[in-house]
């Protein structure tokens, strides 16, 4: 061959390699931006769907499945289409543009669908879920097409599909990690849901621009390098079996995710940050695993054997990690958190690191292996189909089966078998998938290794007791005796009996997090949550709705008020209602036919029912918990107002220790923006009560005394330290003017700006700043019919209450002398008060 020809061919090869690297770099950039956008939209839609279908586990799971169904359908559809188009780069750019337009449209449309969905559900039941299913699946369909189209745009040879597909999958998933974190930590807190959607759409348009700008060059390169490539067509068994096994692996993997989400609650928080950090760890495992798997494929290792080893290995590690969880897990979290705190001085970083530690300990290693299985599966599939179709089929099979795995695990296996046995069955299934794959392995040692792994998984599963998580709950949550435990659909609910000095009480745990209990402080604020609005109502209250059953104490208190004819309670989880039988202080509310318990999301109950009430009182989880802002937003209050009768009252629980003062101001602002007449009452050291109405709230002493007089009311109130009408009025803090002063220029919590869920981590002892500011708002209670004697009694009761609060603040400050002085004053002023006696420890 002439030297000139050789030089020309060398230059052509060099140029071809350079062009391939350039194209790969552009696709990596585009897919990274696309991955960021996709996870942002997934987080936004999950939240908005909770406004449409509620946060009831069946509804939200089915609705979120629409996203994954779209991904699966898009992968299969566009994987077929792209192998027949002339310009994959042009198709990719079109897909990104379509995602930007349709995803923003869906984000804007979803909040307005709630009423329409509720009406549709009244007529067709669960079939109404088809409506949001279709809406969400449209942009998801386009998202699902991006990876197979990108792989085809790279135009790898058939033996390179797995390697390049794995690297592009890594880039896309890495983008997803960024999307999860910036959505929760930056975008939603700063610019809200709609603003975040626009940013995500901009990222899609950037991805579009990256490919559109180079489309002509890519098409020209494709024309020059277009050579008919002979494909190795594997046998029918060898080509379809990996798809079937990878689909089963997807079902198992998503089953793991359901199990992990319920098991990890004992080690993290209910804040959105905790979910985002654990999800980021999950995606990190997949991304690094895909990169690692691409390297394995590149080395030409036994693909069948490696696939079986990865799937079975993920199962074994999952089971071992689960079986070894214990006190050391919490100790490790705390130790690492303290190291971070000492190094940074940031309590928030301490907690975030603690969450990440939990995720790494339970989730990371199995997802690393599962991520590595993707390029290995592509290697087994590639050759029979085109590049796009190979990738599309693998993603589609895995994702579609994952949806089924999620449903079966969450709705059938966990309620029937419990979490530990469900995980055991899933991991044993993973071992079986691994053994089936190694039938085609070329190395005998690989077959043996997978069989040993599968047998080890079975042994680990058999040795892990079914009550592992139940016993672990007591270890991580203060000990005691477990008297109720149920691993149900959507959540694990437990009740533990515990002791503090001479006081024995019970605590309710949901997903391993304490929600409430029947200790005196909790019992006091929950009973007042019901009684204050009933006692001060300007009319004659006959009907009441309680949002949230919890321990049942707030709902049970409605049974003590004799004038009510309608009592309704909306509760999300049926297992919480069953757990309510463990709390005798709720007066057997769960079995009393005078109380109608509706197992439904509280907001959905107000949307779907035309029933109106004289009083609506709310006792949800803390407003900073994920999804709970739906019950604290301006839009929720506007909805609730439409379900209030004339002179109707809404009472909202306002915890003051679960968020920073600025977030408390925002909560008050959203309440004030909805209710022209608003008041504030103090129900316990850590709790306040917002009471609002569209009409003036006129407090009449004579009416209050008459309503307080029945023995059932007196006994219930006296049991929590409220022994007279004067004691009720002593809990008054301020009216709208005082609340306006406190809220000042704070922005309200809205459905579009649920900042409370994404607010900064609560500062240590934040109550010592918030409580004095609220107590400083104190005014005289504007009640009619107050005489001098009653005024003196109110002042006496209030002095004791405020002294008690001063003692609490002194305890937070570690000031023993001030605490003793305040307590002596409390005992002298109100010596028989059951609330004070319980805290001080004299009873």
Order of alpha helices (4+ residues) and beta strands (2+ residues): alpha-alpha-alpha-alpha-alpha-alpha-alpha-alpha-alpha-alpha-alpha-alpha-alpha-alpha-alpha-alpha-alpha-alpha-alpha-beta-beta-beta-beta-alpha-beta-alpha-beta-alpha-beta-alpha-beta-alpha-beta-alpha-beta-beta-beta-alpha-alpha-alpha-beta-alpha-alpha-beta-alpha-alpha-alpha
